[in-house]
Amino acid sequence: MTAPSLVGTWRLVSFVASGVQGVERQYWDERATGLIIYTADGYVAAQLYDPRRPKLGKEWEQADPNAARTLFAGLATYYGRYTVDTETSTVTHIVEGAMSPDWV
């Protein structure tokens, strides 16, 4: 029997982070939204959003620093390659480009 394929577009249904002593918590809240796309040739792209982000009412380039910080903190976007370890049921994303250069 072959392992199921990840190839395709996946809708985010949960976004949790490990907190103190490994306790999981909602990263933004239970309504986090986004898409993760896996291609057959091993690429991944992710766009994840906190739906509570306020609208700016103007172009993002015109946002004041505090509004821009709120928008930036409420999203996670990146792309790169991925690997699948079927023995441990683990998918690893190898980030090649991201909203935060520290992720690369």
N, C-alpha and C positions, 0 to 999 in steps of 0.2 A: 504494500500500500504506500502511495506517495503522500508526502506532506501537502496540505492545502497551500495554495499560492497566495501571496500577499499582493500580487500585481493588481492594480486598480486604484480607485479613489475611495478612501475611507473617511467617514464623517466622525469627528471627535464626539464622544459621548461622555467622557470622564477625563478629568485632568487632576491628578493627585500628586502630592509630593510627600516624601518621607520627612517627618519632623523629628523632634526630640525622641530619643529612644526608639526610633523606627516607627513611630505612630504616624499613620497616613492622615493627610488633611487635604481638603480641596485647595488647589493652587490659587484659583480666583474665586469661584463659587460653583455651585452645581450646574450652572447654565453655560459654562465655558463652551465655545463653539470653534469650529475650524475644520480643515481638511488636511489629510496626509495622502500623498500620491506616491505609489510605488510603481516603477516601470520594470518591464521584463529584463532590461539590460542592467539592472542593479542601481538605479538612481532613486532618490527619495526627495520630496519637497514637502514642507510643512508650513501651514499658515494657521496659527492658533490665536484666538482672540478672547478677551474678557468683554462680554456684552454690556457691562456696566460703564464702559468708557463713554464720557460725555461727548456730544457733538461740539465741534469747534465753531460752526457758523461762518467759517472762512477757509481758505486754502491752508493746508498744514504748514506750508512754508512761512505763513504769516502768524503762526501761533506764538504766543509768549512762552518763555522757558518753562513755566510751571505747567501750562496746558500741554506742551510738548512732552514733558516728563511723564504726565499721566497717560498720554497716548502710548508712549514707548513702553511703559511698565505694563500695559495691558495687551501686549502682543508678543508673540514669539514666532519668528519666521526664519527658515533656513532651508538649505538644500545640500545635497551631497550624495554619498553612496550608502548602501546598507548591506548587511550580511545577516543571514539567518542561521542559527544553531538549533537544529531540530532536536538534539538530545536534551538541551536545557530549555527549549521553547522560548528562546531569547532572540529578539531582533535588535541589532546594534546599528545606530546611525553614525556614519563618519562624516562630520560636518565639513563642508568645503567652502561655504559662504553663508553668512548669517547677518541678521540685523545687529547683533553684537559681535564685533571682531574677536572678542575673547573666546567665543565658542569654537573658532576655527583652530 
